[in-house]
Each structure stands twice: as structure tokens, then as C-alpha cells.
Amino acid sequence: MSYFPTQFPLILASGSSIRRTLLRQAGINATSRSVDVDEAFLRQEAEKNALSPAQTALSLARAKAEKAAHDFPPQALIIAADQILDCHGTIFSKPSSRHHAKQQLQQLRGRTHSLHSAVVLWQGDRCLWEHVSSPHLTMRNFSDRFLDQYLALDGEEILYCVGGYRLEGIGIQLFEEYKGTYDAILGLPLLPLLEALRCHGGLKT
């Protein structure tokens, strides 16, 4: 595959295969590095400070970028992202088991929720740019029988997905409609990110 040349090394501070794929499809060659941060602690701190779901997603993305920056040269551009699912004030995370995924999807069924997809661009010891997109998704009122079929077909992959579904696969059948960009739903708002890379020297204009 051909890639656009970049002025600085690009690092994707994520082990997400779909985020890596989205960048590659856009012609961006980034080194992918999974970053471990204490998300539970950071979410608790965000709750203490009364941060909104969007602000919480940004704080987690910043924490990942800052940690990743320690492992690379200061000129490297770090791309980090995070996503928070909010359904009428209830925050959902990645399910811990298939049973937990079923419970989450039953709670989301027939309702509209928001996915706050945050992305930051980091270099050295500072955040150059940050952005949040918040698509809205409405699940249809599917049957428990259909839900069991879905959980059996999509397998363990759903345990790595906020809310317990993968829109890029057969999980699309869970939905009635969505409003927002597809890439933001998948966890990486591409058009704003590409513009930020052009503005900060990562890509030629």
C-alpha cells in the first residue's frame, strides 16, 4: 500500500486494529503502540471533577498520549484516542464477559446513545491539538432471540468494544439509525485529525 510522506514519525498510541486500519486506508503510516493507563482511576478523577463524558474521553486520550511520548523521540507526533459511551447519563465501558455484553445491549435496546470519540495530537511534552466528535446512535427494538444470535456470531471480539457491539461488522444489524461520521463511531474522527496533521507538519498540504 502507498502512504503519504510525513515530516515526523507518527505514533498511534493504541492497540486498536480498527483505528490502525482507518489510518492505513487514509494513506497514513503510523507505528502502533498499545498504552496502558489506569482508566478506572482516571474515570474516578474525572467524576470527582465533574467532567462531562466528552471531557473525560479527552482526559483519557491525553493521558495515553503523554505516556506514549516517553518512549519515542521528542519530535514524534503521537496520536491518541479514547471513546466514552453515554446513554442518558449512564456511562458504559467495555463488557467484562459475554453475559455482561448482553446486559449492556439490553439496556441500550430501543434507545439513543452518544459515543464521545476524543483524539489528541501530542509532541514532546505538550498537546498540540484535541478534538471530540459525538455521534448519536439509535438501537432498534430487537428480540432477545436475535440478541443471542448476535452474541454467538460476533464472539469474543465484542469484549474489546465499548457497549459490546461492533458497528463495522454484523453489529450494524442492531441499529435503526445513526447521526455522525462512521469513522468517529469507530473511534477515530479522521477528517479533523488529517487537518491537524497538515497544520502541525505531520502531512504536506
Residue, then its C-alpha position, 0 to 999 in steps of 0.5 A: m500500500s502507498y502512504f503519504p510522506t510525513q515530516f515526523p514519525l507518527i505514533l498511534a498510541s493504541g492497540s486498536s486494529i480498527r483505528r490502525t486500519l482507518l489510518r492505513q486506508a487514509g494513506i497514513n503510516a503510523t507505528s502502533r503502540s498499545v498504552d496502558v493507563d489506569e482508566a478506572f482511576l482516571r474515570q474516578e478523577a474525572e467524576k470527582n471533577a465533574l467532567s462531562p463524558a466528552q471531557t473525560a474521553l479527552s482526559l483519557a486520550r491525553a493521558k495515553a498520549e503523554k505516556a506514549a511520548h516517553d518512549f519515542p523521540p521528542q519530535a514524534l507526533i503521537i496520536a491518541a484516542d479514547q471513546i466514552l459511551d453515554c446513554h442518558g447519563t449512564i456511562f458504559s465501558k467495555p463488557s467484562s464477559r459475554h453475559h455482561a455484553k448482553q446486559q449492556l445491549q439490553q439496556l441500550r435496546g430501543r434507545t439513543h446513545s452518544l459515543h464521545s470519540a476524543v483524539v489528541l495530537w501530542q509532541g514532546d511534552r505538550c498537546l498540540w491539538e484535541h478534538v471530540s466528535s459525538p455521534h448519536l446512535t439509535m438501537r432498534n427494538f430487537s428480540d432477545r432471540f436475535l440478541d443471542q444470535y448476535l452474541a454467538l456470531d460476533g464472539e469474543e471480539i465484542l469484549y474489546c468494544v465499548g457497549g459490546y457491539r461492533l458497528e463495522g461488522i454484523g453489529i450494524q444489524l442492531f441499529e435503526e439509525y445513526k447521526g455522525t461520521y462512521d469513522a468517529i463511531l469507530g473511534l477515530p474522527l479522521l477528517p479533523l485529525l488529517e487537518a491537524l496533521r497538515c497544520h502541525g507538519g505531520l502531512k504536506t498540504 
